[in-house]
Amino acid sequence: MQVVVYSKPHCIECNVLKRFLHDYGIAYEVRDCAAHPEYLEEVKAMGFLGVPVTVVNDTAVQGLQPDEILRLLGRSG
């Protein structure tokens, strides 16, 4: 399973999402859209305008949706 989080440093939802993943022991890659504008273009190409966006095995989830992320990972809360 691959988990990628598109985020920005001062985004409260992004930080809560990363804390959630950390607390559940879920490994993830962070793509900082502030430092790398090309990542923001990837977010836009997925049809979203802002972060956080979490991609689990090619399925994108916008915003803070822990239950959906766990479902995609085959885990329960």
C-alpha positions in Angstrom: 0.0 0.0 0.0 1.3 3.4 -0.9 0.0 6.5 0.9 0.9 10.0 -0.3 -0.2 13.2 1.4 -0.3 16.5 -0.5 0.0 19.3 2.1 1.3 22.7 3.0 3.2 23.5 6.2 0.7 25.8 7.9 -2.4 23.8 6.9 -4.2 22.8 10.1 -6.2 20.0 8.4 -2.9 18.7 6.8 -1.2 18.5 10.2 -4.1 16.8 11.8 -4.2 14.3 9.0 -0.4 13.6 9.3 -0.8 13.1 13.0 -3.7 10.6 12.4 -1.5 8.6 10.0 1.4 8.7 12.4 -0.8 7.6 15.4 -2.2 4.6 13.3 1.3 3.6 12.3 0.6 4.2 8.6 3.7 5.0 6.6 3.2 7.9 4.1 5.0 10.2 1.8 4.5 13.9 2.2 4.4 16.1 -0.9 4.8 19.7 0.2 2.9 21.9 -2.3 4.4 25.1 -0.9 8.0 24.0 -1.6 7.2 22.2 -4.8 4.5 23.9 -6.9 4.5 21.0 -9.3 2.8 19.0 -6.5 0.0 21.5 -6.5 -0.4 21.0 -10.2 -0.8 17.2 -9.5 -3.6 18.1 -7.0 -5.3 20.2 -9.6 -5.0 17.4 -12.2 -6.9 15.1 -9.8 -9.7 17.7 -9.8 -9.1 19.3 -6.4 -8.3 22.9 -5.6 -6.7 22.6 -2.2 -5.0 20.4 0.3 -4.9 18.0 2.1 -5.3 15.4 -0.5 -4.4 11.8 0.4 -3.8 9.2 -2.3 -4.1 5.6 -1.3 -3.1 3.2 -4.1 -4.2 5.7 -6.8 -7.4 6.6 -5.1 -7.6 10.3 -4.0 -9.4 11.5 -0.9 -9.8 15.2 -0.3 -9.8 16.8 3.1 -9.7 15.1 6.5 -11.5 11.8 6.0 -9.8 9.3 8.4 -12.6 6.7 8.0 -12.3 6.7 4.2 -8.5 6.4 4.4 -8.7 3.5 6.8 -11.3 1.8 4.5 -9.0 2.2 1.5 -6.2 0.6 3.6 -8.5 -2.3 4.6 -8.4 -1.2 8.3 -11.0 -0.2 10.8 -10.9 2.7 13.2 
